[in-house]
C-alpha cells in the first residue's frame, strides 16, 4: 500500500490542487444532476470549508494528490461532509475510508454532534462505505435536491 498522508489545506498551491480535484468530482457528478453554485464554490475556496469549524483535507499517496474531502458547518451542532473524491488511479486502496474518518475526526474535534452528507443512487460503493461507518438514511435536509439523491447522517 502506498504511503498516505492527509493534510489540512487553507491556501497556497494545495488549495489549487483541491480546486482541481473538486472540479474532477463535479465533472463526474454533474452528469447526474446540476451542481447549483458549484463554480462560485470553487472560485471562493476555502469559503465555508475554512477554519475554524470547516476544513479541506487532501490525501497524498506516495506524494501524489490522490483524494480530497471537505467539511462545513450546517448548524451549531451539525456538519456536512462534501465532495469526498478519490482519483480513479487510487481507488480501491481504502483512501475513501481514510478521508471519511479524517472528516469525522475533524467534525468531532470542532464540536459538532452529527455529520451529514448527500450522495447519489448510482454511487453504490460510497453508500456501502458510509453505511459501514455508521451513517443511516435520513430525509432530505436541504432544498437543492434532484432525482436519485440520498441523504445520510451519523452521530459523532
C-alpha positions as CSV (number, residue, x, y, z in Angstrom):
1,X,0.0,0.0,0.0
2,X,1.3,3.5,-0.8
3,X,2.4,5.8,1.9
4,X,-0.7,8.0,2.6
5,X,-0.7,11.4,4.3
6,X,-3.7,13.6,5.0
7,X,-3.2,17.3,5.5
8,X,-5.5,20.3,6.1
9,X,-5.5,22.8,3.3
10,X,-6.2,26.5,3.8
11,X,-4.3,28.1,1.0
12,X,-1.3,28.0,-1.3
13,X,-0.6,25.5,-4.1
14,X,-2.5,22.8,-2.2
15,X,-5.7,24.9,-2.4
16,X,-5.3,24.9,-6.2
17,X,-5.0,21.1,-6.1
18,X,-8.1,20.8,-4.0
19,X,-9.9,23.1,-6.5
20,X,-8.7,20.9,-9.4
21,X,-9.9,17.7,-7.6
22,X,-13.3,19.2,-6.7
23,X,-13.7,20.1,-10.4
24,X,-12.9,16.5,-11.4
25,X,-15.6,15.4,-8.8
26,X,-18.0,17.9,-10.2
27,X,-17.5,16.8,-13.8
28,X,-18.5,13.2,-12.8
29,X,-21.4,14.2,-10.6
30,X,-22.8,16.9,-13.0
31,X,-23.7,14.1,-15.4
32,X,-26.3,13.0,-12.8
33,X,-27.6,16.4,-11.7
34,X,-26.8,20.1,-11.8
35,X,-24.5,21.4,-9.1
36,X,-26.1,24.7,-8.3
37,X,-23.5,27.3,-7.2
38,X,-20.6,24.9,-7.8
39,X,-18.5,27.3,-9.9
40,X,-18.8,30.0,-7.2
41,X,-17.9,27.5,-4.6
42,X,-14.7,26.6,-6.5
43,X,-13.8,30.2,-7.0
44,X,-14.3,31.0,-3.4
45,X,-12.4,28.2,-1.7
46,X,-11.9,27.6,1.1
47,X,-15.1,29.5,1.8
48,X,-17.4,27.5,4.0
49,X,-14.7,24.9,4.3
50,X,-12.4,27.3,6.1
51,X,-11.4,27.3,9.7
52,X,-12.2,27.2,12.5
53,X,-15.1,24.8,12.0
54,X,-14.7,23.8,8.4
55,X,-11.8,22.1,6.7
56,X,-10.4,20.9,3.4
57,X,-8.5,17.6,3.7
58,X,-6.1,16.5,1.0
59,X,-4.7,12.9,0.9
60,X,-1.4,12.4,-0.8
61,X,-0.3,8.9,-1.7
62,X,3.4,8.5,-2.4
63,X,3.5,12.3,-2.7
64,X,0.7,12.4,-5.4
65,X,-2.6,14.1,-4.8
66,X,-5.0,11.1,-4.5
67,X,-8.1,12.2,-2.7
68,X,-10.0,15.1,-1.1
69,X,-12.9,15.9,1.2
70,X,-14.5,19.0,2.7
71,X,-16.3,19.6,6.0
72,X,-18.6,22.6,6.5
73,X,-21.0,23.7,9.2
74,X,-24.7,23.3,8.6
75,X,-25.7,24.4,12.1
76,X,-24.1,24.8,15.5
77,X,-24.3,21.0,16.2
78,X,-24.3,19.6,12.7
79,X,-21.6,19.5,9.9
80,X,-21.7,18.3,6.4
81,X,-19.1,16.1,4.6
82,X,-18.9,17.2,0.9
83,X,-17.0,16.3,-2.2
84,X,-15.4,13.1,-1.0
85,X,-13.4,12.1,-4.0
86,X,-10.5,9.7,-4.8
87,X,-8.9,9.8,-8.2
88,X,-9.6,6.7,-10.2
89,X,-5.9,5.6,-10.2
90,X,-6.0,5.5,-6.4
91,X,-9.4,3.9,-5.8
92,X,-9.8,0.6,-4.1
93,X,-7.0,1.2,-1.6
94,X,-9.0,2.4,1.4
95,X,-8.4,6.1,0.8
96,X,-12.1,7.0,0.8
97,X,-12.5,5.5,4.2
98,X,-9.3,7.3,5.4
99,X,-10.7,10.6,4.2
100,X,-14.2,10.0,5.7
101,X,-12.6,9.0,9.1
102,X,-10.5,12.2,9.0
103,X,-13.5,14.3,8.2
104,X,-15.4,12.7,11.1
105,X,-12.5,13.3,13.4
106,X,-12.3,17.0,12.4
107,X,-16.1,17.4,12.8
108,X,-16.0,15.8,16.3
109,X,-13.0,18.0,17.3
110,X,-14.8,21.1,16.1
111,X,-17.7,20.3,18.4
112,X,-20.2,19.0,16.0
113,X,-22.5,16.2,17.3
114,X,-23.5,14.8,13.9
115,X,-22.3,14.7,10.3
116,X,-24.5,14.6,7.3
117,X,-23.9,14.0,3.6
118,X,-25.8,13.6,0.3
119,X,-24.9,11.1,-2.3
120,X,-26.4,9.7,-5.5
121,X,-28.2,6.4,-6.0
122,X,-25.6,5.2,-8.6
123,X,-22.7,5.6,-6.1
124,X,-23.2,2.2,-4.5
125,X,-19.7,1.8,-3.3
126,X,-19.8,5.2,-1.5
127,X,-23.1,4.2,0.1
128,X,-21.8,0.9,1.3
129,X,-18.8,2.7,2.8
130,X,-21.0,5.2,4.6
131,X,-23.3,2.5,6.0
132,X,-20.3,0.5,7.2
133,X,-19.1,3.7,9.0
134,X,-22.4,4.1,10.8
135,X,-24.3,6.5,8.5
136,X,-28.1,6.0,8.2
137,X,-30.6,7.3,5.6
138,X,-32.5,10.4,6.6
139,X,-35.0,12.7,4.9
140,X,-33.6,15.5,2.7
141,X,-32.0,18.2,4.8
142,X,-31.7,20.9,2.0
143,X,-33.8,22.1,-0.9
144,X,-31.1,21.6,-3.6
145,X,-32.3,18.0,-4.4
146,X,-32.6,16.0,-7.6
147,X,-34.0,12.6,-8.5
148,X,-31.7,9.9,-7.2
149,X,-30.2,11.8,-4.3
150,X,-29.8,10.1,-1.0
151,X,-29.2,11.8,2.4
152,X,-27.4,10.2,5.3
153,X,-26.3,11.2,8.8
154,X,-24.1,9.8,11.6
155,X,-24.0,10.8,15.2
156,X,-20.4,11.6,16.2
